[in-house]
Amino acid sequence: MINGYEKLAKKREEKGFTYQDMAEKLGISKCYYWQLEHKKRRLYYDLAKRIALILETKPDELFYEETNE
Protein backbone atom coordinates (compact mmCIF):
# COMPACT_ATOMS: atom_id res chain seq x y z
CA MET A 1 0.00 0.00 0.00
CA ILE A 2 1.28 3.43 -0.92
CA ASN A 3 1.32 5.93 1.95
CA GLY A 4 0.31 9.58 1.80
CA TYR A 5 3.82 10.90 1.57
CA GLU A 6 4.63 8.60 -1.33
CA LYS A 7 1.44 9.82 -3.04
CA LEU A 8 2.59 13.39 -2.46
CA ALA A 9 5.99 12.77 -4.06
CA LYS A 10 4.42 10.94 -7.01
CA LYS A 11 1.85 13.70 -7.61
CA ARG A 12 4.53 16.40 -7.36
CA GLU A 13 6.68 14.58 -9.90
CA GLU A 14 3.69 14.02 -12.23
CA LYS A 15 3.12 17.78 -12.24
CA GLY A 16 6.81 18.33 -13.03
CA PHE A 17 7.49 20.26 -9.82
CA THR A 18 10.80 20.13 -7.96
CA TYR A 19 11.20 20.58 -4.21
CA GLN A 20 12.25 24.15 -4.96
CA ASP A 21 9.14 24.79 -7.07
CA MET A 22 6.87 23.60 -4.28
CA ALA A 23 8.76 25.57 -1.65
CA GLU A 24 8.47 28.77 -3.68
CA LYS A 25 4.74 28.27 -4.27
CA LEU A 26 4.21 27.65 -0.55
CA GLY A 27 6.51 30.43 0.66
CA ILE A 28 8.75 28.07 2.62
CA SER A 29 12.34 26.89 2.21
CA LYS A 30 13.31 23.99 -0.01
CA CYS A 31 14.70 22.22 3.06
CA TYR A 32 11.43 22.65 4.95
CA TYR A 33 9.44 21.19 2.03
CA TRP A 34 11.86 18.27 1.69
CA GLN A 35 11.42 17.55 5.39
CA LEU A 36 7.64 17.54 5.00
CA GLU A 37 7.75 15.10 2.10
CA HIS A 38 10.12 12.79 3.98
CA LYS A 39 8.16 12.83 7.26
CA LYS A 40 10.92 14.69 9.12
CA ARG A 41 8.60 17.57 9.99
CA ARG A 42 4.96 17.56 11.04
CA LEU A 43 2.48 18.54 8.34
CA TYR A 44 -0.39 20.71 9.56
CA TYR A 45 -3.76 20.72 7.85
CA ASP A 46 -3.59 24.30 6.58
CA LEU A 47 -0.33 23.54 4.76
CA ALA A 48 -1.72 20.22 3.50
CA LYS A 49 -4.65 22.15 1.97
CA ARG A 50 -2.26 24.57 0.24
CA ILE A 51 -0.16 21.69 -1.11
CA ALA A 52 -3.28 19.94 -2.41
CA LEU A 53 -4.46 23.13 -4.10
CA ILE A 54 -1.11 23.51 -5.90
CA LEU A 55 -1.25 19.86 -7.00
CA GLU A 56 -4.90 20.21 -8.05
CA THR A 57 -6.24 17.55 -5.71
CA LYS A 58 -7.82 17.23 -2.26
CA PRO A 59 -5.86 16.80 0.98
CA ASP A 60 -7.61 13.51 1.73
CA GLU A 61 -6.60 12.10 -1.65
CA LEU A 62 -2.94 12.86 -0.89
CA PHE A 63 -2.60 12.21 2.80
CA TYR A 64 -5.37 9.86 3.90
CA GLU A 65 -4.07 6.34 4.36
CA GLU A 66 -6.60 3.57 4.01
CA THR A 67 -6.29 0.61 6.31
CA ASN A 68 -7.36 -2.93 5.50
CA GLU A 69 -8.79 -3.94 8.85
C-alpha positions as CSV (number, residue, x, y, z in Angstrom):
1,M,0.0,0.0,0.0
2,I,1.3,3.4,-0.9
3,N,1.3,5.9,2.0
4,G,0.3,9.6,1.8
5,Y,3.8,10.9,1.6
6,E,4.6,8.6,-1.3
7,K,1.4,9.8,-3.0
8,L,2.6,13.4,-2.5
9,A,6.0,12.8,-4.1
10,K,4.4,10.9,-7.0
11,K,1.8,13.7,-7.6
12,R,4.5,16.4,-7.4
13,E,6.7,14.6,-9.9
14,E,3.7,14.0,-12.2
15,K,3.1,17.8,-12.2
16,G,6.8,18.3,-13.0
17,F,7.5,20.3,-9.8
18,T,10.8,20.1,-8.0
19,Y,11.2,20.6,-4.2
20,Q,12.3,24.1,-5.0
21,D,9.1,24.8,-7.1
22,M,6.9,23.6,-4.3
23,A,8.8,25.6,-1.7
24,E,8.5,28.8,-3.7
25,K,4.7,28.3,-4.3
26,L,4.2,27.6,-0.5
27,G,6.5,30.4,0.7
28,I,8.8,28.1,2.6
29,S,12.3,26.9,2.2
30,K,13.3,24.0,0.0
31,C,14.7,22.2,3.1
32,Y,11.4,22.7,4.9
33,Y,9.4,21.2,2.0
34,W,11.9,18.3,1.7
35,Q,11.4,17.5,5.4
36,L,7.6,17.5,5.0
37,E,7.8,15.1,2.1
38,H,10.1,12.8,4.0
39,K,8.2,12.8,7.3
40,K,10.9,14.7,9.1
41,R,8.6,17.6,10.0
42,R,5.0,17.6,11.0
43,L,2.5,18.5,8.3
44,Y,-0.4,20.7,9.6
45,Y,-3.8,20.7,7.9
46,D,-3.6,24.3,6.6
47,L,-0.3,23.5,4.8
48,A,-1.7,20.2,3.5
49,K,-4.6,22.2,2.0
50,R,-2.3,24.6,0.2
51,I,-0.2,21.7,-1.1
52,A,-3.3,19.9,-2.4
53,L,-4.5,23.1,-4.1
54,I,-1.1,23.5,-5.9
55,L,-1.2,19.9,-7.0
56,E,-4.9,20.2,-8.1
57,T,-6.2,17.5,-5.7
58,K,-7.8,17.2,-2.3
59,P,-5.9,16.8,1.0
60,D,-7.6,13.5,1.7
61,E,-6.6,12.1,-1.6
62,L,-2.9,12.9,-0.9
63,F,-2.6,12.2,2.8
64,Y,-5.4,9.9,3.9
65,E,-4.1,6.3,4.4
66,E,-6.6,3.6,4.0
67,T,-6.3,0.6,6.3
68,N,-7.4,-2.9,5.5
69,E,-8.8,-3.9,8.8
